[in-house]
Amino acid sequence: MAMTRNATRQYPFTAVVGMDDMRLGLLLNAISPAIGGVLVRGEKGTAKSTMVRGLAELMPAVDVVAGCRFSCDPQAPDPGCPDGPHGAAAAESRPARMVELPVGASEDRLVGALDIERALSEGVKAFEPGLLADAHRGVLYVDEVNLLHDHLVDLLLDAAAMGASYVEREGVSVRHAARFLLVGTMNPEEGELRPQLLDRFGLTVEVAASREPARRVEVVRRRLAYDADPAGFAARWADEERALRERIAAARELLPAVALGDTALRQIAAVCAAFEVDGMRADIVMARTATALAAWAGRTEVREEDVRQAALLALPHRRRRAPFDAPGLDEDLLDRTLEEFAGQEEQQGQDGPDGPADGGDDPEPDGPDGGPDGGPDGGPDGDGPGGGLPPQEDAPQADGRQEPPVPHQREEEAQSAPAKDEAGSRPEGGAAAEAPAVAAGEPFRTRRLDVPGLGEGADGRRSRARTAHGRTTGARRPRGALGKLHLAATVQAAAPHQKARGRRGPGLVVRRDDLREAVREGREGNLVLFVVDASGSMAARKRMGAVKGAVLSLLLDAYQRRDKIGMITFRGSGAELALPPTSSVEAGAARLERLPTGGRTPLAEGLLRAQEVLRVERMRDPSRRPLLVVVTDGRATGGPEPRVRAHRAAALLAAAGTASVVVDCEAGPVRLGLAGELARELRGTAVTLDELRADRVSALVRTVQGRPGTGGGAGRAAHRPGSSNRKAA
């Protein structure tokens, strides 16, 4: 996956239009790789990959030990290099490598692989280097880093932080140096990284396509010119590329001489404390970034504008406290903090170490003289792309052939009835009124709802599954490349054949047929599909705020358990796929917040739409098992024969083996228990909003029932609320 310079004519780094924050973040890491890399967040088609590849062209060439697979520096070879010791080995020069990590890479491809068979039978450490070794002293580029498995991201960031990679298998250990410039890119709409992983990236920048027509025209003009003649286009930018390469080299040489004074250090500490970032990594990254900024400007001292710019690059992603918090900084608070501590330093210098001469309170700090702030033109936009809910047309009321309303329809009809105008008449058209969106209640910690059985989906934290990581439950013959070796089972398989193999001495003769790999059980992430009732009956008695709070809580739970989510809403006369299956819970929260209510309850349409979405997703990813969460009071009033059609739709989902849970949103002293009936039709579980909370003792041992004949007792317990409600009614 390594790309050598001049194998193809890359688009010049200096020819990219705009993207100033990303450009600066990349250059600072090129000057000081100790900063810890940069995470680029932004919409698709914003030249993220183009800039990273262009940066690799600017990196200085590296001297390496000839023949060393780990790119050891001949001036200071790694004493623990698997290809060493090198001694007085010959040196050669080569361009810095640009290595790309694909989303589907395995752990062995990333860190390297040991030949366990040779290690056991011959005692030889046969090690095949991975991408971390290829990227040593170069650039490691991870596109769509948020879509990597979490354990791969952990390995990647551990290596970046320690400057070394460790591979250990059954007591056989290999270590090699792995220092590289780490660049990750991601589209936030496809899901966020965990806060712990976000914190491991040194800097973060937000990128978006320019909205200025003149700048967009220039982008198109340059790209077309490059496509027509890559070599000629690169030649026209050769002087700018050369000048930038020389400036990077000069900044690297100046970096050790840059002084970070006490004033700058206090400002860094004050800013990190003011923004309540966790741990000390932010302080260290800010210090390294401010130093690199000074070197980039050709100075040997760190100024206030360097500290401010460092904060804008190093802190936004560390401010995320919850998955639904948007990254960003309050720049007014940043400026006040910098001014306050700059003023304190000036005052201490005037009054001496013992404080003010008059012994009174500290005077009000003086602000700066109004010099340039050195920061970007503006912080990252708070509004993510695609965050809004598409406008919905009002659903028409049922015509005169609609069956007469039954008593439980009256609440939703009162909600959906068109308002009268000043003259007392109703507006024409008979359209169902759309109630304004209701704010969601406070989220809470929900109990785990899991899919029964044993899956084989992607690693996560919800349902039981056979995974690459977890507790060992057995052993089996390898299927293809050997995974995690089960040593005891391997010895057991080899032991009976030792005499026939002519074993002499205490050793054990192991052949490939004897190898056994461990079978492990962990947890998987699921596809959690929410089907949310947004009809008029749900808006009655101000229930929608509590319902939205419950769905928001389930979204937060899905984020923590590494699930994909989707959302279907139904109201009026139909159902809408409000959020196609995605890993972005932020998108789900945004659509939930804007969810309108009103109209009848087309429950059958909501369930049928869910069946279609699950059918398509099953073809796309057969290993990811779905969990259907229906949030409703169980009423069905929309369309012909609404109850009969809803029951048929539920039976279709049950026949497909879909694990289901119905969140019963019915409230009031008299309840009909319709949600419990729907859960029985789905062969799933019914829980009330109150029972959904993890702190309820009655909810601690509940399990979603996804197939007929599973779990009996738990399923019956889940339906008791519905039974008692019908008696009360």
C-alpha positions in Angstrom: 0.0 0.0 0.0 3.0 2.3 0.1 3.2 4.9 -2.6 6.6 6.1 -3.8 7.1 9.7 -4.9 6.8 10.3 -8.6 5.1 6.9 -9.2 2.3 9.1 -10.3 2.1 12.9 -10.6 0.2 13.9 -7.5 -1.8 17.0 -7.4 0.5 19.7 -5.9 -0.2 20.6 -2.2 0.3 24.3 -2.9 -2.3 24.2 -5.7 -5.2 23.3 -3.4 -7.6 26.2 -3.1 -8.5 27.3 0.5 -8.5 24.7 3.3 -6.2 26.9 5.4 -6.9 25.1 8.7 -6.2 21.7 7.2 -3.1 23.0 5.5 -1.7 24.4 8.7 -2.5 21.3 10.7 -0.7 19.1 8.3 2.3 21.3 8.0 2.7 21.6 11.8 2.7 17.8 12.1 5.3 17.7 9.3 7.5 20.1 11.4 6.8 18.3 14.7 5.5 14.7 14.4 5.4 14.6 18.3 2.2 16.7 18.1 0.4 13.4 17.4 -1.2 13.7 14.0 -4.3 15.4 12.8 -7.9 14.4 12.4 -9.7 16.0 9.5 -13.5 16.1 9.8 -15.6 17.2 6.8 -18.0 16.4 4.1 -17.1 14.3 1.1 -15.4 15.9 -1.9 -13.4 18.5 0.0 -9.9 17.4 -1.2 -9.0 15.7 2.1 -7.2 12.8 0.4 -5.6 15.1 -2.2 -4.0 17.3 0.4 -2.6 14.3 2.4 -1.1 12.8 -0.7 0.3 16.2 -1.7 1.9 16.5 1.8 3.8 13.3 1.3 5.5 14.9 -1.7 6.8 17.7 0.5 8.4 15.4 3.1 12.2 15.3 3.1 13.8 12.2 1.8 15.0 9.7 4.5 18.3 7.8 4.9 17.7 4.1 5.7 19.8 1.0 6.3 20.0 -0.8 3.0 17.8 -3.9 3.0 16.1 -3.1 6.4 12.4 -3.7 6.2 11.8 -1.3 9.1 13.5 1.8 7.6 16.1 2.1 10.4 18.1 5.3 10.5 21.8 4.4 9.7 22.9 7.2 12.1 20.9 5.7 15.0 19.6 2.2 14.1 17.0 0.7 16.3 18.8 -1.8 18.6 15.7 -4.0 18.8 15.0 -4.1 15.1 13.9 -7.5 14.0 16.2 -7.2 11.0 19.2 -6.1 13.2 21.7 -5.8 14.5 22.9 -3.5 11.7 26.3 -2.5 12.8 28.1 -0.7 10.0 25.5 -1.4 7.4 25.3 0.4 4.1 22.9 3.3 3.8 20.6 4.4 1.0 18.2 7.4 0.5 14.6 7.1 -0.5 11.5 9.3 -0.5 9.3 9.3 2.6 6.5 6.8 2.2 2.8 7.5 2.1 1.0 4.4 3.4 -2.8 4.1 3.3 -4.7 1.9 5.8 -7.8 0.5 4.2 -11.0 0.3 6.2 -11.2 -3.5 5.9 -7.7 -4.2 7.1 -7.1 -7.0 9.5 -5.0 -6.7 12.7 -2.2 -8.8 11.2 -2.1 -6.5 8.1 -1.8 -3.5 10.4 0.8 -4.6 13.0 2.4 -7.6 11.2 2.1 -11.4 11.6 4.2 -14.0 13.3 4.5 -17.5 11.8 3.4 -19.4 14.9 4.1 -22.8 13.2 7.8 -22.0 12.6 8.0 -20.4 16.1 6.8 -23.6 17.7 8.5 -26.2 15.5 11.8 -24.5 14.7 12.1 -21.8 17.4 12.4 -19.1 14.7 10.8 -15.7 15.0 9.6 -15.4 11.5 7.9 -12.0 11.3 6.1 -10.4 8.3 6.0 -6.6 8.8 2.6 -4.8 8.6 1.6 -1.3 7.5 2.9 0.3 10.8 6.4 -0.8 9.8 6.0 0.4 6.2 4.9 3.9 7.5 7.9 4.3 9.9 9.5 7.7 9.2 6.7 8.6 6.7 3.0 9.3 6.6 0.2 6.9 7.6 -3.1 8.0 6.1 -6.3 6.5 7.4 -9.3 7.4 5.3 -12.7 7.0 7.1 -11.0 6.3 10.4 -14.4 6.4 12.1 -15.4 3.2 10.2 -12.4 1.2 11.4 -13.0 -1.4 14.1 -12.3 0.1 17.6 -9.5 -2.4 18.4 -7.6 -1.4 15.2 -7.9 2.3 16.1 -6.6 1.5 19.6 -3.6 -0.3 18.1 -3.0 2.5 15.7 -3.1 5.2 18.2 -1.0 3.3 20.8 1.7 2.9 18.2 1.5 6.6 17.3 1.8 7.6 20.9 4.7 5.2 21.9 6.6 5.3 18.6 6.8 1.5 18.5 4.6 -1.5 17.6 4.4 -4.7 19.7 3.2 -8.0 18.4 2.8 -10.8 20.9 1.5 -14.3 20.3 1.7 -17.1 22.9 4.9 -15.8 24.5 6.6 -14.9 21.2 7.1 -11.1 21.1 8.4 -8.8 18.4 8.9 -5.0 18.8 9.9 -2.5 16.1 10.0 1.3 15.8 6.9 2.9 14.3 7.1 6.7 14.2 5.0 8.3 11.6 2.8 11.3 10.8 -0.7 10.1 11.4 -3.5 11.6 9.4 -7.1 10.5 9.8 -10.1 11.7 7.8 -13.8 11.2 8.5 -17.3 12.3 7.5 -19.2 13.0 10.7 -22.5 11.9 9.1 -21.2 8.4 9.0 -20.6 8.2 12.7 -18.2 9.7 15.4 -15.2 8.3 17.1 -15.3 7.6 20.8 -14.1 10.5 23.0 -11.2 8.4 24.2 -10.0 7.9 20.6 -10.7 11.5 19.6 -8.4 12.6 22.5 -5.5 10.6 21.0 -5.4 12.7 17.9 -3.2 15.7 18.4 -5.1 18.2 16.3 -8.4 18.4 14.6 -9.7 20.6 11.7 -13.1 21.0 10.1 -13.3 21.3 6.4 -16.2 22.3 4.1 -16.5 23.2 0.5 -16.4 27.0 -0.1 -19.8 28.7 -0.7 -18.1 31.5 -2.7 -18.7 31.1 -6.5 -15.3 32.6 -7.4 -13.4 30.2 -5.3 -15.4 27.2 -6.5 -14.7 28.3 -10.1 -11.0 28.3 -9.4 -11.2 24.8 -7.9 -12.8 23.5 -11.0 -10.4 25.3 -13.3 -7.3 24.0 -11.6 -8.6 20.4 -11.4 -9.5 20.4 -15.1 -6.0 21.7 -16.0 -4.4 19.0 -13.9 -6.5 16.2 -15.5 -5.6 17.5 -19.0 -1.8 17.6 -18.3 -0.7 16.3 -14.8 3.0 16.8 -15.6 2.6 20.3 -17.0 0.4 21.3 -14.2 2.8 20.1 -11.6 5.7 21.9 -13.4 3.8 25.2 -13.1 3.6 24.8 -9.3 7.2 23.4 -8.9 8.6 26.7 -7.5 5.9 27.0 -4.8 6.4 23.3 -3.9 10.1 23.8 -3.6 9.8 26.9 -1.5 7.3 25.2 0.9 9.6 22.1 1.2 12.5 24.4 2.1 10.4 26.2 4.7 9.4 22.9 6.3 13.0 21.9 6.5 14.0 25.2 8.0 11.3 25.1 10.6 12.4 21.6 11.6 15.9 22.8 12.1 14.7 25.8 14.2 12.3 23.8 16.3 14.8 22.7 19.0 15.8 26.4 19.6 12.2 27.7 20.2 11.7 28.8 23.8 8.4 28.2 25.6 8.3 30.8 28.3 6.4 30.7 31.6 3.8 33.2 30.3 2.9 30.9 27.4 2.9 27.9 29.7 0.5 29.5 32.2 -1.8 30.6 29.3 -1.9 27.1 28.0 -2.7 25.7 31.4 -5.4 28.4 32.0 -7.0 27.7 28.7 -7.2 24.0 29.2 -8.6 24.5 32.7 -11.1 27.1 31.5 -12.5 24.6 28.9 -12.5 21.8 31.4 -10.7 19.3 29.2 -9.9 15.9 30.8 -6.4 14.9 31.6 -3.1 16.5 30.6 -2.7 15.4 27.0 -4.3 18.7 25.8 -1.8 20.8 27.6 1.1 18.9 26.2 -0.3 18.9 22.6 -0.9 22.7 22.9 2.7 23.3 24.0 4.1 21.3 21.1 1.8 23.0 18.7 2.5 26.5 19.9 6.3 25.7 19.6 5.8 24.4 16.0 3.8 27.5 15.1 6.7 29.7 16.3 9.2 27.7 14.3 6.9 27.9 11.2 6.9 31.7 11.6 10.7 31.7 11.9 10.7 32.8 15.6 12.5 31.4 18.6 9.9 32.4 21.2 6.3 31.5 21.6 3.8 34.3 21.6 0.2 34.7 22.6 -1.1 34.3 19.0 0.7 31.0 18.9 -1.1 29.8 22.0 -4.4 31.0 20.7 -4.0 29.2 17.3 -2.8 26.1 19.1 -6.0 26.1 21.2 -8.2 26.3 18.1 -6.5 23.3 16.7 -5.9 21.1 19.8 -9.1 21.6 21.9 -12.3 21.5 19.8 -12.5 17.7 19.7 -11.6 17.4 23.4 -14.6 19.5 24.4 -17.0 16.8 23.4 -18.7 15.6 26.6 -21.5 13.5 25.1 -22.1 12.0 21.6 -24.6 14.8 20.7 -22.3 17.6 21.6 -20.9 19.5 18.6 -17.2 20.1 18.6 -16.0 23.6 18.8 -14.7 26.4 21.1 -16.1 29.5 22.6 -13.6 32.0 21.2 -14.8 34.8 23.5 -13.9 32.7 26.5 -10.6 31.8 24.9 -9.7 35.5 24.3 -10.7 36.4 27.9 -8.6 33.7 29.4 -5.5 34.7 27.3 -5.9 38.4 28.2 -6.4 37.6 31.9 -3.2 35.6 32.2 -1.2 37.9 30.0 -2.3 40.8 32.2 -1.4 38.9 35.4 2.1 38.2 34.1 2.5 41.9 33.2 1.3 42.9 36.7 3.6 40.4 38.4 6.5 41.9 36.5 5.6 45.4 37.6 4.9 44.6 41.3 7.5 42.0 41.9 7.1 38.5 43.3 5.3 39.7 46.5 2.3 41.1 44.7 0.9 44.6 44.4 2.7 47.3 46.3 -0.4 48.5 48.2 -1.3 45.0 49.4 -4.9 45.3 48.0 -6.8 43.2 45.6 -5.3 42.4 42.2 -6.1 45.1 39.8 -8.3 44.4 36.8 -6.1 42.7 34.1 -5.2 44.9 31.1 -6.1 43.5 27.7 -3.7 43.3 24.8 -2.9 46.2 22.7 -5.0 44.9 19.8 -2.4 43.1 17.8 -3.3 40.5 15.3 -4.8 37.3 16.9 -3.2 34.9 14.5 -6.3 32.7 14.5 -8.4 31.5 11.5 -11.0 33.6 9.9 -13.7 31.7 11.8 -14.3 28.6 13.9 -15.9 25.5 12.5 -19.5 25.8 11.5 -21.9 24.4 14.1 -24.3 23.2 11.5 -23.4 19.8 10.1 -24.4 18.9 6.5 -27.6 17.1 6.1 -28.7 17.8 9.6 -32.2 19.0 8.9 -35.3 16.9 8.4 -36.7 17.2 4.9 -40.0 19.1 4.8 -43.1 17.0 5.0 -46.3 17.8 3.4 -49.4 17.6 5.5 -51.1 14.2 5.2 -54.7 14.3 4.0 -57.5 13.2 6.3 -59.3 10.0 5.4 -62.2 10.5 3.1 -65.9 9.8 3.9 -65.5 6.1 3.3 -63.4 5.8 6.4 -64.9 3.6 9.1 -66.5 5.5 12.0 -64.0 6.5 14.7 -63.8 4.4 17.7 -63.4 5.9 21.2 -59.6 5.6 21.3 -59.4 7.7 18.2 -60.8 10.8 19.7 -57.6 12.1 21.3 -55.5 12.0 18.1 -58.4 13.5 16.1 -58.5 16.4 18.6 -54.8 16.8 18.1 -55.0 16.6 14.3 -58.2 18.6 13.7 -57.6 21.7 11.6 -57.8 24.9 13.6 -60.6 27.3 13.0 -59.9 30.7 11.5 -61.2 34.0 13.0 -64.6 33.5 11.3 -65.1 30.2 13.0 -64.7 28.0 9.8 -62.1 25.3 9.2 -59.5 25.7 6.5 -60.2 24.1 3.2 -58.7 20.7 2.2 -59.2 19.0 5.5 -55.5 18.5 6.0 -54.2 17.1 9.3 -52.7 19.9 11.4 -49.0 19.5 12.1 -48.2 20.2 15.7 -44.9 22.0 16.3 -41.9 19.9 17.3 -41.7 19.2 21.0 -38.4 19.3 22.8 -37.0 16.0 24.0 -36.9 15.2 27.7 -33.7 14.6 29.5 -31.9 11.4 28.4 -31.3 8.6 30.9 -29.3 5.4 31.1 -31.4 2.6 29.5 -31.1 -1.1 30.2 -29.6 -3.2 27.5 -31.9 -4.7 24.9 -30.2 -7.5 23.0 -30.8 -9.9 20.2 -31.1 -13.6 21.4 -28.8 -16.3 20.1 -25.2 -16.1 19.0 -24.3 -13.8 16.1 -21.2 -13.2 14.0 -21.4 -9.5 13.3 -19.0 -6.7 13.7 -17.5 -6.1 17.2 -19.7 -4.1 19.5 -21.2 -4.1 22.9 -24.8 -5.3 22.6 -25.5 -9.0 21.7 -23.6 -12.2 22.2 -21.5 -13.2 19.1 -18.4 -15.1 17.9 -15.8 -12.4 17.6 -12.0 -12.0 17.1 -11.7 -10.6 20.7 -13.4 -11.8 23.8 -13.3 -14.9 26.1 -12.1 -18.2 24.7 -14.9 -20.7 24.5 -13.3 -23.5 22.5 -10.9 -24.4 19.6 -11.2 -25.4 16.0 -9.0 -26.0 12.9 -8.0 -22.8 11.2 -10.1 -21.7 8.3 -7.6 -20.0 6.1 -4.9 -18.0 7.9 -4.3 -18.9 11.5 -6.0 -16.5 13.9 -5.4 -16.6 17.7 -3.6 -19.8 18.5 -5.2 -22.1 21.1 -2.0 -23.5 22.6 -3.5 -26.2 24.8 -5.6 -27.6 22.0 -2.6 -27.5 19.6 -0.4 -29.5 22.1 -3.3 -31.9 22.7 -3.6 -32.5 18.9 0.2 -33.0 18.4 0.9 -35.1 21.4 -0.4 -38.5 20.1 1.8 -38.3 17.0 5.2 -37.7 18.6 6.5 -41.2 18.5 5.5 -41.6 14.8 7.3 -38.4 14.0 10.5 -39.6 15.6 10.7 -37.0 18.4 14.0 -37.0 20.3 14.5 -35.1 23.5 12.1 -32.8 25.4 10.9 -30.9 22.3 7.5 -31.2 20.6 7.2 -31.7 16.9 4.3 -29.6 15.7 2.9 -29.7 12.2 0.3 -27.5 10.5 -2.4 -30.1 10.9 -2.0 -29.9 14.6 -2.6 -26.1 14.9 -5.9 -25.1 16.5 -7.2 -21.6 16.7 -9.2 -20.2 19.6 -13.0 -19.7 19.2 -13.9 -16.6 21.1 -17.1 -15.1 22.3 -17.7 -11.4 22.7 -20.4 -9.0 21.8 -21.5 -7.5 18.5 -23.0 -4.3 17.3 -26.5 -4.6 15.8 -28.7 -2.6 13.5 -31.2 -0.8 15.8 -34.2 0.3 13.7 -36.5 2.7 15.5 -40.1 2.9 14.4 -41.6 6.0 16.0 -45.3 6.8 16.2 -45.7 10.6 15.5 -49.5 10.6 15.3 -51.8 12.9 17.2 -52.5 10.4 19.9 -48.8 10.5 20.9 -49.0 14.3 21.2 -51.9 14.0 23.7 -51.2 14.8 27.3 -47.8 16.2 26.4 -46.4 12.7 26.1 -44.2 13.4 23.1 -41.5 15.1 25.2 -41.1 12.0 27.3 -41.2 9.7 24.2 -38.4 11.7 22.5 -36.4 11.6 25.7 -36.7 7.8 25.7 -35.7 7.5 22.0 -32.8 9.9 22.6 -31.7 7.7 25.5 -31.8 4.6 23.3 -29.8 6.5 20.6 -27.1 7.3 23.2 -27.2 3.6 24.2 -26.7 2.6 20.6 -23.7 4.9 20.3 -22.1 3.4 23.3 -22.7 -0.1 22.1 -21.3 0.5 18.5 -24.6 0.0 16.7 -25.9 1.2 13.4 -29.2 3.0 13.7 -32.1 3.9 11.5 -35.4 5.7 12.1 -38.9 5.4 10.6 -41.7 7.7 11.6 -45.4 7.2 10.8 -48.2 9.7 11.0 -51.2 10.9 8.9 -51.5 8.4 6.1 -48.1 6.9 5.6 -44.6 6.2 6.9 -41.3 7.9 6.1 -37.7 6.7 6.4 -36.5 9.7 8.4 -32.9 8.3 8.8 -31.5 5.5 6.6 -29.3 3.1 8.5 -26.1 4.9 9.5 -23.5 4.9 12.3 -24.2 8.6 13.0 -26.3 8.9 16.1 -26.0 12.7 15.8 -28.0 12.6 12.6 -30.7 10.5 14.4 -30.8 13.0 17.3 -31.2 15.9 14.9 -34.1 14.3 13.1 -35.7 13.4 16.3 -35.6 17.0 17.6 -37.4 18.2 14.5 -40.0 15.4 14.4 -43.5 16.9 14.0 -46.6 15.2 15.3 -50.3 15.0 14.2 -52.8 13.0 12.2 -54.0 9.5 12.4 -51.9 6.4 13.3 -50.9 4.3 10.2 -49.2 1.6 12.3 -49.3 -1.0 9.5 -47.5 1.4 7.1 -44.7 1.9 9.7 -44.2 -1.8 10.2 -44.3 -2.6 6.5 -41.7 0.1 5.9 -39.5 -1.4 8.6 -39.8 -4.8 7.0 -38.6 -3.4 3.6 -35.7 -1.5 5.2 -34.6 -4.6 7.1 -34.8 -6.7 3.9 -32.5 -4.4 2.0 -30.0 -4.1 4.9 -30.0 -7.9 5.3 -28.7 -8.1 1.7 -26.1 -5.4 2.3 -24.7 -6.9 5.5 -26.0 -10.4 6.3 -23.9 -10.7 9.4 -25.4 -7.7 11.2 -28.5 -8.8 13.1 -31.3 -6.3 13.5 -33.2 -5.1 16.6 -36.6 -3.5 15.9 -37.7 -0.9 18.5 -41.3 0.2 18.0 -42.2 3.3 20.0 -46.0 3.6 20.2 -49.1 3.4 22.3 -50.2 0.5 20.0 -53.2 2.3 18.4 -53.9 1.8 14.7 -56.4 4.2 13.0 -54.9 5.0 9.6 -56.0 3.3 6.4 -58.6 0.6 5.7 -58.9 -2.1 8.4 -56.0 -0.6 10.4 -55.9 -3.2 13.2 -56.1 -6.2 10.9 -53.4 -4.8 8.6 -51.1 -3.9 11.6 -51.4 -7.4 12.9 -50.5 -8.9 9.5 -47.5 -6.6 9.2 -46.3 -7.7 12.7 -46.8 -11.3 11.8 -44.5 -10.9 8.7 -41.7 -9.4 10.9 -42.1 -12.2 13.4 -41.9 -14.8 10.7 -38.6 -13.3 9.5 -37.2 -13.9 13.0 -36.7 -10.1 13.7 -36.0 -9.5 17.4 -38.4 -6.8 18.5 -39.2 -4.7 21.5 -42.3 -2.4 21.8 -41.9 0.7 24.0 -45.4 1.2 25.4 -46.1 5.0 25.5 -49.6 4.7 26.7 -50.4 7.0 29.7 -53.3 7.9 31.9 -55.4 6.0 34.5 -57.3 3.9 31.8 -55.1 1.9 29.4 -56.1 -0.4 26.6 -52.9 -2.6 26.5 -52.6 -2.3 22.8 -48.8 -2.2 22.9 -48.7 -5.5 24.7 -50.9 -7.0 22.0 -48.6 -5.7 19.3 -45.5 -7.2 21.1 -47.2 -10.6 21.2 -47.9 -10.3 17.4 -44.2 -9.5 16.9 -43.2 -12.3 19.3 -41.1 -9.7 21.2 -41.1 -7.8 24.4 -43.2 -4.9 25.7 -41.8 -2.4 28.1 -43.1 0.8 29.5 -41.2 4.1 29.4 -40.6 3.7 33.1 -39.3 0.1 32.7 -36.9 1.2 30.1 -34.7 2.8 32.7 -31.7 0.8 33.8 -32.2 1.7 37.5 -35.5 -0.2 37.6 -34.9 -3.5 39.4 -37.7 -5.2 37.4 -35.8 -4.4 34.2 -32.4 -5.8 35.0 -33.0 -9.3 33.6 -35.2 -8.7 30.7 -34.2 -10.0 27.3 -35.7 -9.1 23.9 -37.5 -12.2 22.5 -36.8 -12.4 18.8 -37.9 -15.9 17.8 -40.8 -18.1 18.7 -40.2 -20.4 21.7 -37.2 -18.5 23.2 -37.1 -17.3 26.7 -40.7 -18.1 27.7 -40.7 -16.7 31.2 -39.1 -13.4 30.3 -41.5 -12.9 27.4 -44.5 -13.5 29.7 -43.1 -11.1 32.3 -42.7 -8.4 29.7 -46.4 -8.7 28.7 -47.8 -8.5 32.2 -48.3 -4.7 32.2 -50.4 -5.1 29.1 -52.6 -7.8 30.7 -53.2 -5.9 33.9 -54.0 -2.8 31.8 -56.7 -4.6 29.9 -58.3 -5.7 33.2 -58.2 -2.2 34.5 -59.8 -0.9 31.3 
